[in-house]
Amino acid sequence: MHIVHDYPTDLDPRVEALVTETIGRVADKWTMIVLEVLTEHGELRFSKLRALCEGISQKMLTQTVRQMERDGLLIRTVHPVIPPRVEYRLTDLGDSLSEAFCGVWVWAARNLDRIEASRAAFDGRDAA
């Protein structure tokens, strides 16, 4: 079976690499949770962000927000007080990724019953 897509054949390899990296990032559990928490709560201090990302270690949250900052998805603001206060908020780019990911939630909600039925049928075949 050959599927024809309307994709350009002369795709910039940098775009292809970015899509691959973005899919990897979206597939990363912690990035998506941080994205969701910041979308829902706005700007948060590190400790509050960690508390709202249940199960994440300090090390993993640090790695996740650093990568997100590097990608331009969030802004890290250090306030010059003692002790230093660090806050995180999504950039417009992070907001737009959150909106794009929202489409997956809508798709999942629309198709939940169909997918569960398909899984049950598949599992029933395997059990027989």
C-alpha positions as CSV (number, residue, x, y, z in Angstrom):
1,M,0.0,0.0,0.0
2,H,1.4,3.4,-1.0
3,I,0.1,6.4,0.9
4,V,0.4,9.8,-0.8
5,H,0.9,12.8,1.4
6,D,1.0,16.5,0.4
7,Y,4.4,16.9,2.0
8,P,7.0,18.8,0.2
9,T,9.7,16.6,-1.2
10,D,12.5,19.1,-0.7
11,L,12.0,19.4,3.0
12,D,14.7,21.4,4.8
13,P,16.7,18.8,6.9
14,R,16.7,21.3,9.8
15,V,12.8,21.2,9.8
16,E,12.9,17.4,9.7
17,A,15.3,17.4,12.6
18,L,13.2,19.8,14.6
19,V,10.0,17.8,14.0
20,T,11.8,14.6,15.2
21,E,13.1,16.5,18.3
22,T,9.7,18.0,19.0
23,I,8.0,14.6,18.8
24,G,10.6,13.3,21.2
25,R,9.9,16.2,23.6
26,V,6.1,15.8,23.3
27,A,6.6,12.1,24.0
28,D,8.6,13.0,27.1
29,K,6.3,12.6,30.1
30,W,7.8,15.3,32.2
31,T,8.0,18.0,29.5
32,M,4.3,17.5,28.8
33,I,3.4,17.6,32.5
34,V,5.4,20.8,33.1
35,L,3.8,22.3,30.0
36,E,0.3,21.3,31.3
37,V,1.0,22.7,34.8
38,L,2.3,26.0,33.6
39,T,-0.6,26.3,31.1
40,E,-3.0,25.8,33.9
41,H,-1.3,27.8,36.7
42,G,0.8,30.4,34.9
43,E,4.1,31.6,36.4
44,L,5.3,29.3,39.2
45,R,8.2,29.1,41.6
46,F,10.4,26.0,41.2
47,S,9.1,24.5,44.5
48,K,5.5,25.0,43.5
49,L,6.1,23.6,40.0
50,R,7.7,20.5,41.5
51,A,4.8,20.0,43.9
52,L,2.3,20.2,41.1
53,C,4.4,17.7,38.9
54,E,3.7,14.7,41.1
55,G,6.5,12.2,41.2
56,I,9.2,14.3,39.6
57,S,12.6,14.5,41.2
58,Q,14.4,17.8,41.7
59,K,17.1,16.6,39.3
60,M,14.6,15.6,36.6
61,L,12.6,18.8,36.9
62,T,15.8,20.8,36.6
63,Q,16.8,18.9,33.5
64,T,13.3,19.3,32.0
65,V,13.0,23.1,32.6
66,R,16.6,23.7,31.3
67,Q,15.8,21.9,28.1
68,M,12.5,23.7,27.7
69,E,14.2,27.0,28.3
70,R,16.9,26.1,25.7
71,D,14.1,25.3,23.2
72,G,12.4,28.6,24.0
73,L,9.3,27.1,25.6
74,L,9.6,28.8,28.9
75,I,11.3,31.7,30.6
76,R,13.2,31.3,33.8
77,T,13.3,34.5,35.9
78,V,15.7,34.8,38.8
79,H,14.6,37.6,41.2
80,P,17.6,39.2,43.0
81,V,16.5,38.5,46.6
82,I,18.0,36.4,49.3
83,P,17.4,33.5,49.0
84,P,17.1,33.8,45.2
85,R,13.5,33.4,44.0
86,V,13.2,31.6,40.6
87,E,10.0,31.5,38.6
88,Y,9.0,29.8,35.4
89,R,6.4,30.7,32.8
90,L,5.6,29.6,29.3
91,T,6.7,31.7,26.3
92,D,4.4,32.3,23.3
93,L,6.2,29.3,21.8
94,G,5.4,27.2,24.8
95,D,1.8,28.3,24.7
96,S,1.5,27.4,21.1
97,L,2.9,23.9,21.8
98,S,0.4,23.5,24.6
99,E,-2.4,24.5,22.1
100,A,-1.1,22.0,19.6
101,F,-1.0,19.3,22.3
102,C,-4.5,20.2,23.3
103,G,-5.6,18.8,19.9
104,V,-4.4,15.4,21.0
105,W,-6.6,15.6,24.1
106,V,-9.6,16.5,21.9
107,W,-8.8,13.6,19.6
108,A,-8.5,11.2,22.6
109,A,-11.8,12.4,24.1
110,R,-13.6,11.9,20.7
111,N,-12.1,8.5,20.1
112,L,-11.8,7.0,23.6
113,D,-14.8,4.6,23.2
114,R,-13.6,3.4,19.7
115,I,-10.1,2.8,21.0
116,E,-11.3,1.0,24.1
117,A,-13.6,-1.2,22.0
118,S,-10.8,-2.0,19.6
119,R,-8.5,-2.9,22.4
120,A,-11.1,-5.1,24.0
121,A,-11.7,-6.9,20.7
122,F,-8.0,-7.4,20.2
123,D,-7.5,-8.7,23.7
124,G,-10.5,-11.0,23.3
125,R,-8.9,-12.5,20.2
126,D,-5.6,-13.1,22.0
127,A,-7.5,-14.8,24.9
128,A,-9.3,-17.2,22.6
